Amino acid sequence: MRYDTRNRANLDKLAPNTRKAAYAWYEYCIKIGADILIYETIRTIETQKKYLADGKSKTLKSYHLVGQALDFVPVTAAGSADYNGYGNAAIKKAISEAKRLGFEWGGDWKTFVDKPHLQFNYEGYGTDKVLDVVKESDTEEDEDKMKLTTSQKTILVAALKGLLEQKVITDTSWIEKAEKGTLTVSELTWLNTIILTRKETK
């Protein structure tokens, strides 16, 4: 598992029962060769409010806030995040195992498809030990900036401008962030989800 250290560090932030189930799932991913990056688990209320304002979430009652959710993305053999990889055979097996362990997959949702998202309901929201809501200063930033070469950045910006012209996306801030090199893994994952969803509805 290429990002094993980072994955385990993020899993360690989860609430106890969720963490136990998540580790069982993670070990299964390793066993079947499903390479993944777990890029976010516990989330701050400040981050959640920002996601809500940006349209990345529909609620302030996120399972991330209480340590009962994780976001992951498949990883290619070259080590890149594969935002179209949720249909790969190994990843599909991993998702099925997550469901067997009691997780709910955001890719099954009908009104707000969220393929990176797995949440552990346990006995309901906030039931897996009451956690203090984390402040931004109490946790290290989970989302690394995308490290792109100049040519990769040029390609990404051109692609986003094309999508803007096609009205697949309407927010120019995506292009500005790509030009500045400040896009994060989760933002790019979310952007990809938006693109796929809107293309499917056309």
N, CA, C and O of each residue as an XYZ file, in Angstrom:
808
protein
N       0.862     -1.183      0.000
C       0.000      0.000      0.000
C       0.901      1.236      0.000
O       1.615      1.501      0.967
N       0.853      1.984     -1.103
C       1.777      3.100     -1.295
C       1.663      4.165     -0.190
O       2.675      4.687      0.278
N       0.439      4.478      0.217
C       0.235      5.542      1.200
C      -0.107      4.974      2.581
O      -0.916      5.546      3.311
N       0.507      3.861      2.925
C       0.176      3.152      4.160
C       0.323      4.022      5.409
O      -0.571      4.036      6.255
N       1.421      4.737      5.534
C       1.650      5.560      6.730
C       0.581      6.627      6.884
O       0.036      6.814      7.971
N       0.284      7.317      5.811
C      -0.738      8.367      5.860
C      -2.121      7.770      6.119
O      -2.910      8.322      6.885
N      -2.407      6.641      5.475
C      -3.705      5.994      5.671
C      -3.929      5.634      7.133
O      -4.989      5.908      7.696
N      -2.925      5.022      7.738
C      -3.062      4.597      9.136
C      -3.164      5.797     10.078
O      -3.885      5.754     11.074
N      -2.445      6.854      9.757
C      -2.519      8.062     10.586
C      -3.930      8.638     10.572
O      -4.426      9.095     11.601
N      -4.570      8.615      9.416
C      -5.941      9.113      9.319
C      -6.933      8.162      9.977
O      -7.878      8.612     10.625
N      -6.734      6.858      9.822
C      -7.625      5.887     10.461
C      -7.570      6.003     11.979
O      -8.575      5.797     12.660
N      -6.407      6.328     12.503
C      -6.236      6.449     13.952
C      -7.066      7.585     14.550
O      -7.270      7.628     15.763
N      -7.541      8.493     13.718
C      -8.329      9.628     14.202
C      -9.809      9.284     14.384
O     -10.559     10.060     14.974
N     -10.224      8.128     13.882
C     -11.634      7.747     13.936
C     -12.082      7.357     15.342
O     -11.262      7.025     16.198
N     -13.395      7.403     15.566
C     -13.971      6.953     16.831
C     -13.721      5.447     16.974
O     -13.576      4.761     15.963
N     -13.668      4.918     18.197
C     -13.201      3.551     18.469
C     -13.804      2.428     17.630
O     -13.065      1.674     16.997
N     -15.123      2.302     17.611
C     -15.744      1.204     16.870
C     -15.622      1.392     15.361
O     -15.452      0.430     14.612
N     -15.709      2.639     14.935
C     -15.511      2.944     13.514
C     -14.082      2.618     13.111
O     -13.848      2.045     12.046
N     -13.125      2.982     13.961
C     -11.713      2.707     13.689
C     -11.463      1.204     13.561
O     -10.735      0.765     12.671
N     -12.067      0.424     14.450
C     -11.892     -1.030     14.411
C     -12.411     -1.605     13.095
O     -11.744     -2.425     12.464
N     -13.599     -1.174     12.688
C     -14.185     -1.654     11.433
C     -13.378     -1.161     10.236
O     -13.185     -1.893      9.266
N     -12.907      0.088     10.311
C     -12.139      0.668      9.208
C     -10.807     -0.049      9.028
O     -10.364     -0.260      7.899
N     -10.172     -0.420     10.122
C      -8.911     -1.159     10.027
C      -9.131     -2.559      9.458
O      -8.305     -3.056      8.693
N     -10.244     -3.194      9.831
C     -10.563     -4.510      9.259
C     -10.735     -4.381      7.753
O     -10.279     -5.233      6.990
N     -11.398     -3.309      7.332
C     -11.588     -3.064      5.905
C     -10.257     -2.757      5.221
O      -9.984     -3.251      4.128
N      -9.438     -1.942      5.871
C      -8.149     -1.564      5.295
C      -7.248     -2.781      5.103
O      -6.586     -2.907      4.074
N      -7.221     -3.668      6.083
C      -6.417     -4.888      5.963
C      -6.931     -5.753      4.815
O      -6.151     -6.421      4.137
N      -8.238     -5.736      4.601
C      -8.816     -6.474      3.472
C      -8.349     -5.859      2.156
O      -8.022     -6.579      1.213
N      -8.318     -4.537      2.093
C      -7.837     -3.847      0.882
C      -6.400     -4.256      0.571
O      -6.051     -4.507     -0.583
N      -5.574     -4.320      1.608
C      -4.182     -4.737      1.432
C      -4.128     -6.173      0.919
O      -3.357     -6.488      0.013
N      -4.944     -7.030      1.500
C      -4.962     -8.451      1.149
C      -5.305     -8.678     -0.318
O      -4.699     -9.531     -0.967
N      -6.271     -7.924     -0.851
C      -6.707     -8.145     -2.235
C      -5.975     -7.240     -3.225
O      -6.227     -7.311     -4.428
N      -5.076     -6.394     -2.733
C      -4.304     -5.532     -3.620
C      -5.060     -4.318     -4.121
O      -4.784     -3.818     -5.211
N      -6.019     -3.837     -3.327
C      -6.762     -2.627     -3.692
C      -6.025     -1.424     -3.104
O      -6.205     -1.092     -1.932
N      -5.199     -0.779     -3.917
C      -4.382      0.338     -3.435
C      -5.244      1.595     -3.332
O      -5.879      1.994     -4.308
N      -5.268      2.210     -2.167
C      -6.117      3.376     -1.933
C      -5.373      4.446     -1.138
O      -4.366      4.178     -0.483
N      -5.896      5.654     -1.215
C      -5.448      6.755     -0.365
C      -6.640      7.185      0.482
O      -7.660      7.615     -0.056
N      -6.519      7.075      1.790
C      -7.545      7.580      2.705
C      -7.134      9.005      3.047
O      -6.250      9.218      3.877
N      -7.772      9.976      2.412
C      -7.279     11.345      2.514
C      -8.007     12.198      3.554
O      -7.565     13.303      3.868
N      -9.118     11.691      4.088
C      -9.792     12.473      5.129
C     -10.629     11.559      6.013
O     -11.312     10.659      5.524
N     -10.569     11.799      7.323
C     -11.427     11.083      8.272
C     -12.122     12.128      9.151
O     -13.164     12.663      8.771
N     -11.553     12.418     10.314
C     -12.152     13.431     11.185
C     -12.086     14.795     10.498
O     -11.089     15.136      9.863
N     -13.151     15.559     10.635
C     -13.232     16.858      9.957
C     -13.610     17.933     10.971
O     -14.400     17.685     11.882
N     -13.053     19.105     10.812
C     -13.377     20.206     11.719
C     -14.696     20.856     11.321
O     -15.126     20.757     10.172
N     -15.330     21.519     12.278
C     -16.577     22.221     11.988
C     -16.325     23.365     11.010
O     -17.189     23.693     10.196
N     -15.126     23.978     11.091
C     -14.783     25.053     10.158
C     -14.728     24.524      8.726
O     -15.237     25.152      7.798
N     -14.100     23.352      8.563
C     -14.012     22.744      7.233
C     -15.395     22.355      6.732
O     -15.709     22.553      5.558
N     -16.226     21.801      7.617
C     -17.570     21.386      7.217
C     -18.408     22.570      6.755
O     -19.150     22.468      5.778
N     -18.290     23.686      7.452
C     -19.025     24.888      7.054
C     -18.566     25.370      5.679
O     -19.373     25.821      4.866
N     -17.271     25.270      5.434
C     -16.731     25.679      4.133
C     -17.246     24.752      3.038
O     -17.631     25.214      1.964
N     -17.254     23.437      3.304
C     -17.756     22.476      2.324
C     -19.225     22.742      2.010
O     -19.649     22.635      0.860
N     -19.994     23.085      3.032
C     -21.413     23.378      2.838
C     -21.581     24.619      1.970
O     -22.416     24.646      1.066
N     -20.791     25.637      2.249
C     -20.857     26.879      1.477
C     -20.433     26.667      0.029
O     -20.970     27.297     -0.881
N     -19.458     25.771     -0.179
C     -18.948     25.498     -1.524
C     -19.792     24.480     -2.282
O     -19.536     24.218     -3.457
N     -20.795     23.905     -1.622
C     -21.636     22.910     -2.277
C     -21.059     21.512     -2.276
O     -21.562     20.633     -2.976
N     -20.002     21.290     -1.495
C     -19.379     19.968     -1.430
C     -20.101     19.053     -0.445
O     -19.889     17.840     -0.443
N     -20.945     19.636      0.383
C     -21.731     18.868      1.347
C     -23.113     19.494      1.437
O     -23.298     20.667      1.113
N     -24.073     18.706      1.877
C     -25.441     19.191      2.006
C     -25.875     19.320      3.464
O     -27.042     19.602      3.739
N     -24.955     19.116      4.393
C     -25.342     19.101      5.804
C     -24.214     19.568      6.717
O     -23.034     19.470      6.379
N     -24.603     20.073      7.871
C     -23.631     20.366      8.924
C     -23.575     19.212      9.914
O     -22.832     19.258     10.895
N     -24.367     18.176      9.649
C     -24.392     16.993     10.516
C     -23.610     15.869      9.842
O     -24.129     14.772      9.634
N     -22.372     16.158      9.508
C     -21.539     15.180      8.808
C     -21.009     14.116      9.761
O     -20.649     14.412     10.901
N     -20.963     12.876      9.282
C     -20.393     11.790     10.077
C     -18.889     11.991     10.282
O     -18.301     11.400     11.188
N     -18.272     12.822      9.444
C     -16.851     13.144      9.627
C     -16.626     13.902     10.942
O     -15.587     13.745     11.583
N     -17.591     14.713     11.331
C     -17.446     15.533     12.532
C     -17.373     14.697     13.803
O     -16.782     15.120     14.797
N     -17.979     13.502     13.771
C     -18.021     12.649     14.966
C     -17.143     11.410     14.817
O     -17.280     10.445     15.568
N     -16.238     11.450     13.836
C     -15.280     10.357     13.686
C     -15.859      9.064     13.175
O     -15.328      7.992     13.466
N     -16.954      9.140     12.405
C     -17.600      7.935     11.906
C     -17.603      7.863     10.377
O     -18.483      7.232      9.793
N     -16.634      8.498      9.728
C     -16.586      8.476      8.265
C     -15.160      8.653      7.763
O     -14.306      9.230      8.436
N     -14.933      8.143      6.569
C     -13.646      8.324      5.895
C     -13.893      8.557      4.415
O     -14.888      8.091      3.860
N     -12.986      9.278      3.785
C     -13.016      9.491      2.338
C     -11.765      8.873      1.738
O     -10.661      9.079      2.242
N     -11.936      8.113      0.662
C     -10.799      7.447      0.031
C     -10.884      7.564     -1.483
O     -11.953      7.806     -2.044
N      -9.737      7.388     -2.135
C      -9.681      7.391     -3.589
C      -8.751      6.261     -4.034
O      -7.711      6.045     -3.411
N      -9.107      5.536     -5.103
C      -8.216      4.499     -5.632
C      -6.914      5.114     -6.131
O      -6.883      6.272     -6.548
N      -5.847      4.333     -6.085
C      -4.525      4.803     -6.512
C      -4.004      3.901     -7.628
O      -4.123      2.678     -7.553
N      -3.430      4.507     -8.658
C      -2.889      3.748     -9.781
C      -1.532      3.151     -9.420
O      -0.967      3.457     -8.370
N      -1.018      2.298    -10.298
C       0.295      1.683    -10.082
C       1.393      2.741    -10.037
O       2.444      2.534     -9.431
N       1.137      3.881    -10.687
C       2.115      4.971    -10.704
C       2.006      5.861     -9.467
O       2.817      6.767     -9.275
N       1.001      5.599     -8.632
C       0.852      6.366     -7.406
C      -0.065      7.565     -7.497
O      -0.126      8.378     -6.574
N      -0.788      7.681     -8.620
C      -1.699      8.813     -8.793
C      -3.109      8.459     -8.329
O      -3.531      7.306     -8.421
N      -3.825      9.451     -7.836
C      -5.222      9.242     -7.456
C      -6.038      8.993     -8.722
O      -5.947      9.754     -9.685
N      -6.832      7.928     -8.715
C      -7.639      7.552     -9.879
C      -9.104      7.845     -9.581
O      -9.803      7.020     -8.993
N      -9.559      9.009     -9.984
C     -10.906      9.439     -9.645
C     -11.994      8.703    -10.423
O     -13.180      8.833    -10.119
N     -11.583      7.933    -11.425
C     -12.541      7.115    -12.173
C     -12.401      5.642    -11.817
O     -12.946      4.778    -12.503
N     -11.669      5.358    -10.740
C     -11.318      3.974    -10.434
C     -12.263      3.214     -9.531
O     -11.973      2.077     -9.159
N     -13.388      3.811     -9.168
C     -14.296      3.126     -8.238
C     -14.994      1.922     -8.865
O     -15.606      1.116     -8.164
N     -14.899      1.806    -10.180
C     -15.502      0.658    -10.853
C     -14.513     -0.467    -11.102
O     -14.885     -1.506    -11.648
N     -13.246     -0.275    -10.708
C     -12.240     -1.325    -10.880
C     -12.599     -2.542    -10.036
O     -13.191     -2.412     -8.965
N     -12.238     -3.718    -10.522
C     -12.631     -4.969     -9.869
C     -12.231     -5.023     -8.397
O     -13.054     -5.351     -7.543
N     -10.972     -4.703     -8.099
C     -10.495     -4.778     -6.714
C     -11.205     -3.756     -5.826
O     -11.532     -4.048     -4.675
N     -11.440     -2.565     -6.361
C     -12.113     -1.521     -5.586
C     -13.570     -1.894     -5.339
O     -14.101     -1.639     -4.258
N     -14.219     -2.496     -6.332
C     -15.605     -2.937     -6.150
C     -15.688     -3.993     -5.057
O     -16.631     -3.999     -4.267
N     -14.702     -4.889     -5.011
C     -14.657     -5.901     -3.949
C     -14.449     -5.231     -2.594
O     -15.059     -5.620     -1.598
N     -13.586     -4.227     -2.568
C     -13.312     -3.505     -1.322
C     -14.566     -2.795     -0.815
O     -14.844     -2.792      0.384
N     -15.315     -2.198     -1.732
C     -16.549     -1.506     -1.351
C     -17.583     -2.496     -0.820
O     -18.279     -2.211      0.154
N     -17.680     -3.653     -1.459
C     -18.609     -4.695     -0.991
C     -18.241     -5.151      0.417
O     -19.117     -5.380      1.251
N     -16.939     -5.280      0.676
C     -16.487     -5.688      2.003
C     -16.794     -4.602      3.037
O     -17.162     -4.905      4.172
N     -16.642     -3.348      2.643
C     -16.956     -2.247      3.556
C     -18.422     -2.308      3.975
O     -18.754     -2.110      5.144
N     -19.287     -2.583      3.014
C     -20.721     -2.693      3.317
C     -20.976     -3.871      4.252
O     -21.792     -3.777      5.169
N     -20.280     -4.974      4.016
C     -20.457     -6.158      4.867
C     -20.062     -5.851      6.307
O     -20.639     -6.392      7.250
N     -19.078     -4.982      6.462
C     -18.595     -4.615      7.792
C     -19.476     -3.567      8.474
O     -19.262     -3.228      9.638
N     -20.465     -3.059      7.741
C     -21.393     -2.102      8.344
C     -21.271     -0.672      7.862
O     -21.927      0.223      8.395
N     -20.433     -0.446      6.853
C     -20.292      0.900      6.309
C     -21.370      1.175      5.262
O     -21.855      0.264      4.591
N     -21.724      2.426      5.141
C     -22.614      2.890      4.080
C     -21.749      3.622      3.065
O     -20.930      4.463      3.434
N     -21.932      3.300      1.774
C     -21.106      3.903      0.724
C     -21.855      5.040      0.050
O     -22.996      4.877     -0.381
N     -21.201      6.195     -0.037
C     -21.808      7.358     -0.671
C     -22.090      7.172     -2.149
O     -22.895      7.906     -2.723
N     -21.435      6.196     -2.776
C     -21.685      5.926     -4.187
C     -23.054      5.328     -4.443
O     -23.514      5.303     -5.585
N     -23.716      4.844     -3.393
C     -25.064      4.281     -3.526
C     -26.150      5.335     -3.367
O     -27.320      5.074     -3.644
N     -25.766      6.510     -2.925
C     -26.766      7.554     -2.693
C     -27.353      8.023     -4.017
O     -26.649      8.080     -5.025
N     -28.620      8.355     -4.018
C     -29.323      8.731     -5.246
C     -29.313     10.236     -5.512
O     -29.218     10.667     -6.662
N     -29.411     11.026     -4.455
C     -29.534     12.471     -4.663
C     -28.218     13.229     -4.525
O     -28.094     14.350     -5.018
N     -27.248     12.633     -3.866
C     -25.959     13.311     -3.664
C     -24.862     12.250     -3.697
O     -24.335     11.862     -2.654
N     -24.523     11.787     -4.886
C     -23.544     10.711     -5.043
C     -22.175     11.175     -4.560
O     -21.675     12.217     -4.984
N     -21.575     10.388     -3.667
C     -20.290     10.757     -3.053
C     -19.424      9.496     -2.976
O     -19.317      8.870     -1.921
N     -18.811      9.133     -4.100
C     -18.089      7.863     -4.190
C     -16.915      7.715     -3.224
O     -16.642      6.592     -2.800
N     -16.211      8.771     -2.856
C     -15.100      8.584     -1.910
C     -15.552      8.256     -0.483
O     -14.740      7.826      0.337
N     -16.822      8.452     -0.186
C     -17.306      8.463      1.204
C     -17.773      7.104      1.724
O     -18.567      6.415      1.084
N     -17.264      6.737      2.899
C     -17.750      5.580      3.658
C     -18.081      6.059      5.066
O     -17.251      6.697      5.714
N     -19.281      5.759      5.542
C     -19.633      6.142      6.912
C     -20.139      4.935      7.693
O     -20.830      4.067      7.159
N     -19.779      4.907      8.960
C     -20.113      3.790      9.843
C     -21.231      4.242     10.778
O     -21.002      5.027     11.698
N     -22.430      3.743     10.536
C     -23.584      4.221     11.296
C     -23.559      3.782     12.757
O     -24.080      4.482     13.625
N     -22.949      2.614     13.032
C     -22.898      2.062     14.387
C     -24.326      2.018     14.930
O     -25.147      1.260     14.411
N     -24.646      2.804     15.955
C     -26.018      2.850     16.473
C     -26.670      4.198     16.161
O     -27.636      4.599     16.810
N     -26.132      4.880     15.168
C     -26.654      6.179     14.773
C     -25.585      7.251     14.812
O     -24.455      7.009     15.235
N     -25.956      8.429     14.369
C     -25.024      9.553     14.309
C     -24.498      9.913     15.697
O     -25.274     10.119     16.630
N     -23.184      9.984     15.822
C     -22.561     10.407     17.070
C     -22.606      9.389     18.195
O     -22.312      9.720     19.344
N     -22.977      8.135     17.873
C     -23.108      7.113     18.929
C     -21.811      6.377     19.215
O     -21.683      5.723     20.251
N     -20.844      6.477     18.305
C     -19.571      5.780     18.507
C     -18.650      6.654     19.347
O     -17.670      7.207     18.849
N     -18.983      6.768     20.628
C     -18.271      7.625     21.579
C     -18.454      9.087     21.185
O     -18.241      9.456     20.031
N     -18.838      9.890     22.118
C     -19.030     11.313     21.851
C     -17.664     11.970     21.769
O     -16.900     11.969     22.734
N     -17.370     12.528     20.610
C     -16.085     13.193     20.410
C     -16.275     14.700     20.460
O     -17.279     15.222     19.978
N     -15.325     15.384     21.034
C     -15.352     16.836     20.973
C     -15.124     17.239     19.530
O     -14.259     16.678     18.857
N     -15.895     18.212     19.044
C     -15.694     18.687     17.684
C     -14.321     19.335     17.608
O     -13.996     20.210     18.411
N     -13.527     18.914     16.656
C     -12.145     19.362     16.560
C     -12.058     20.766     15.976
O     -12.752     21.095     15.013
N     -11.209     21.577     16.563
C     -10.952     22.896     16.008
C      -9.827     22.796     14.992
O      -9.002     21.885     15.044
N      -9.809     23.741     14.076
C      -8.821     23.705     12.998
C      -7.406     23.633     13.544
O      -6.557     22.952     12.969
N      -7.142     24.319     14.637
C      -5.791     24.373     15.185
C      -5.390     23.091     15.895
O      -4.216     22.900     16.211
N      -6.375     22.188     16.157
C      -6.094     20.972     16.908
C      -5.734     19.782     16.038
O      -5.416     18.710     16.553
N      -5.779     19.954     14.750
C      -5.517     18.824     13.861
C      -4.646     19.263     12.706
O      -4.747     20.404     12.254
N      -3.795     18.382     12.221
C      -2.971     18.727     11.070
C      -3.824     18.682      9.819
O      -4.813     17.951      9.759
N      -3.449     19.451      8.833
C      -4.215     19.497      7.589
C      -4.139     18.149      6.899
O      -3.053     17.625      6.652
N      -5.320     17.585      6.584
C      -5.360     16.250      5.985
C      -5.181     16.295      4.472
O      -4.798     15.304      3.850
N      -5.461     17.441      3.897
C      -5.493     17.508      2.449
C      -4.216     18.156      1.915
O      -4.029     19.367      2.030
N      -3.347     17.343      1.335
C      -2.124     17.878      0.752
C      -2.442     18.590     -0.551
O      -3.326     18.179     -1.303
N      -1.709     19.661     -0.802
C      -1.853     20.320     -2.087
C      -1.408     19.354     -3.185
O      -0.480     18.570     -2.989
N      -2.072     19.415     -4.337
C      -1.681     18.585     -5.468
C      -0.313     19.055     -5.964
O      -0.116     20.238     -6.240
N       0.614     18.131     -6.071
C       1.955     18.475     -6.541
C       2.021     18.170     -8.038
O       2.237     17.028     -8.442
N       1.831     19.211     -8.851
C       1.787     19.047    -10.296
C       2.995     19.708    -10.952
O       3.493     20.732    -10.485
N       3.455     19.101    -12.045
C       4.506     19.721    -12.840
C       3.872     20.864    -13.633
O       2.648     20.980    -13.697
N       4.706     21.697    -14.231
C       4.188     22.818    -15.020
C       3.309     22.330    -16.161
O       2.254     22.907    -16.423
N       3.737     21.269    -16.842
C       2.958     20.740    -17.965
C       1.634     20.147    -17.485
O       0.606     20.314    -18.142
N       1.654     19.452    -16.340
C       0.420     18.881    -15.793
C      -0.558     19.988    -15.405
O      -1.766     19.870    -15.614
N      -0.011     21.067    -14.836
C      -0.856     22.191    -14.442
C      -1.490     22.834    -15.678
O      -2.666     23.196    -15.667
N      -0.696     22.969    -16.739
C      -1.196     23.555    -17.985
C      -2.331     22.716    -18.557
O      -3.351     23.251    -18.991
N      -2.149     21.392    -18.555
C      -3.171     20.474    -19.070
C      -4.447     20.567    -18.236
O      -5.551     20.605    -18.780
N      -4.290     20.602    -16.912
C      -5.442     20.673    -16.015
C      -6.214     21.970    -16.216
O      -7.442     21.955    -16.295
N      -5.508     23.087    -16.300
C      -6.162     24.383    -16.492
C      -6.916     24.407    -17.817
O      -8.048     24.884    -17.879
N      -6.291     23.893    -18.877
C      -6.937     23.857    -20.191
C      -8.200     22.999    -20.153
O      -9.224     23.356    -20.735
N      -8.114     21.872    -19.464
C      -9.271     20.972    -19.356
C     -10.414     21.642    -18.599
O     -11.576     21.526    -18.987
N     -10.078     22.340    -17.523
C     -11.105     23.017    -16.730
C     -11.758     24.155    -17.515
O     -12.966     24.371    -17.415
N     -10.956     24.878    -18.292
C     -11.512     25.958    -19.112
C     -12.470     25.391    -20.157
O     -13.496     25.995    -20.469
N     -12.116     24.214    -20.696
C     -12.997     23.558    -21.661
C     -14.318     23.155    -21.020
O     -15.381     23.315    -21.621
N     -14.249     22.636    -19.808
C     -15.461     22.235    -19.079
C     -16.318     23.448    -18.727
O     -17.545     23.365    -18.694
N     -15.649     24.584    -18.460
C     -16.375     25.817    -18.159
C     -17.131     26.291    -19.397
O     -18.284     26.712    -19.301
N     -16.483     26.221    -20.559
C     -17.124     26.629    -21.809
C     -18.315     25.733    -22.136
O     -19.317     26.190    -22.687
N     -18.190     24.431    -21.783
C     -19.279     23.479    -22.033
C     -20.363     23.558    -20.966
O     -21.388     22.881    -21.047
N     -20.112     24.405    -19.955
C     -21.032     24.592    -18.826
C     -21.197     23.328    -17.984
O     -22.209     23.148    -17.307
N     -20.185     22.452    -18.036
C     -20.187     21.282    -17.156
C     -19.873     21.746    -15.739
O     -20.407     21.216    -14.765
N     -18.981     22.762    -15.640
C     -18.737     23.436    -14.365
C     -19.037     24.913    -14.567
O     -18.961     25.418    -15.687
N     -19.376     25.602    -13.494
C     -19.720     27.022    -13.607
C     -18.907     27.909    -12.670
O     -18.967     29.135    -12.755
N     -18.157     27.287    -11.788
C     -17.389     28.029    -10.786
C     -15.955     28.247    -11.270
O     -15.185     27.295    -11.394
N     -15.602     29.501    -11.543
C     -14.264     29.814    -12.060
C     -13.168     29.659    -11.011
O     -11.983     29.675    -11.343
N     -13.559     29.509     -9.744
C     -12.541     29.374     -8.692
C     -11.727     28.095     -8.857
O     -10.580     28.027     -8.416
N     -12.323     27.068     -9.498
C     -11.575     25.827     -9.756
C     -10.355     26.132    -10.627
O      -9.257     25.636    -10.375
N     -10.569     26.961    -11.658
C      -9.486     27.313    -12.578
C      -8.430     28.145    -11.853
O      -7.230     27.940    -12.038
N      -8.884     29.077    -11.035
C      -7.955     29.926    -10.286
C      -7.077     29.088     -9.359
O      -5.874     29.325     -9.254
N      -7.683     28.107     -8.689
C      -6.918     27.246     -7.786
C      -5.935     26.378     -8.564
O      -4.811     26.151     -8.115
N      -6.360     25.892     -9.733
C      -5.475     25.069    -10.558
C      -4.272     25.884    -11.019
O      -3.143     25.392    -11.030
N      -4.524     27.142    -11.401
C      -3.441     28.021    -11.854
C      -2.464     28.337    -10.721
O      -1.260     28.457    -10.945
N      -2.992     28.471     -9.508
C      -2.144     28.789     -8.349
C      -1.506     27.552     -7.732
O      -0.600     27.653     -6.905
N      -1.997     26.369     -8.150
C      -1.462     25.129     -7.594
C      -1.939     24.854     -6.184
O      -1.235     24.213     -5.404
N      -3.145     25.339     -5.843
C      -3.659     25.171     -4.478
C      -4.792     24.156     -4.380
O      -5.398     24.018     -3.317
N      -5.089     23.444     -5.462
C      -6.122     22.406     -5.402
C      -5.660     21.273     -4.493
O      -4.499     20.868     -4.542
N      -6.564     20.763     -3.666
C      -6.236     19.644     -2.792
C      -6.782     18.348     -3.373
O      -7.570     18.364     -4.319
N      -6.358     17.227     -2.801
C      -6.821     15.918     -3.259
C      -8.335     15.817     -3.163
O      -8.985     15.369     -4.107
N      -8.904     16.229     -2.034
C     -10.351     16.087     -1.851
C     -11.122     17.013     -2.786
O     -12.202     16.653     -3.255
N     -10.580     18.208     -3.067
C     -11.252     19.126     -3.983
C     -11.277     18.562     -5.396
O     -12.283     18.670     -6.097
N     -10.164     17.960     -5.812
C     -10.110     17.386     -7.145
C     -11.028     16.169     -7.246
O     -11.652     15.935     -8.280
N     -11.102     15.399     -6.160
C     -12.020     14.258     -6.117
C     -13.455     14.742     -6.233
O     -14.245     14.185     -6.996
N     -13.788     15.770     -5.482
C     -15.137     16.322     -5.512
C     -15.460     16.903     -6.883
O     -16.564     16.709     -7.392
N     -14.510     17.612     -7.484
C     -14.706     18.179     -8.807
C     -14.999     17.082     -9.814
O     -15.877     17.227    -10.664
N     -14.256     15.975     -9.716
C     -14.470     14.859    -10.618
C     -15.872     14.273    -10.444
O     -16.520     13.904    -11.423
N     -16.339     14.190     -9.189
C     -17.681     13.682     -8.915
C     -18.730     14.581     -9.552
O     -19.697     14.093    -10.137
N     -18.544     15.898     -9.439
C     -19.465     16.860    -10.047
C     -19.519     16.662    -11.560
O     -20.598     16.617    -12.152
N     -18.340     16.543    -12.178
C     -18.250     16.396    -13.631
C     -18.967     15.136    -14.096
O     -19.761     15.175    -15.036
N     -18.681     14.012    -13.428
C     -19.303     12.743    -13.809
C     -20.811     12.792    -13.645
O     -21.549     12.318    -14.509
N     -21.273     13.364    -12.536
C     -22.709     13.438    -12.269
C     -23.420     14.293    -13.300
O     -24.490     13.925    -13.784
N     -22.835     15.427    -13.638
C     -23.478     16.337    -14.594
C     -23.454     15.787    -16.009
O     -24.382     16.015    -16.785
N     -22.386     15.058    -16.346
C     -22.326     14.456    -17.679
C     -23.355     13.345    -17.816
O     -23.939     13.156    -18.884
N     -23.574     12.607    -16.725
C     -24.536     11.504    -16.751
C     -25.961     12.005    -16.901
O     -26.819     11.293    -17.423
N     -26.222     13.229    -16.449
C     -27.579     13.763    -16.505
C     -27.860     14.498    -17.808
O     -28.978     14.951    -18.050
N     -26.835     14.610    -18.640
C     -27.032     15.314    -19.916
C     -27.468     14.353    -21.017
O     -27.679     14.773    -22.155
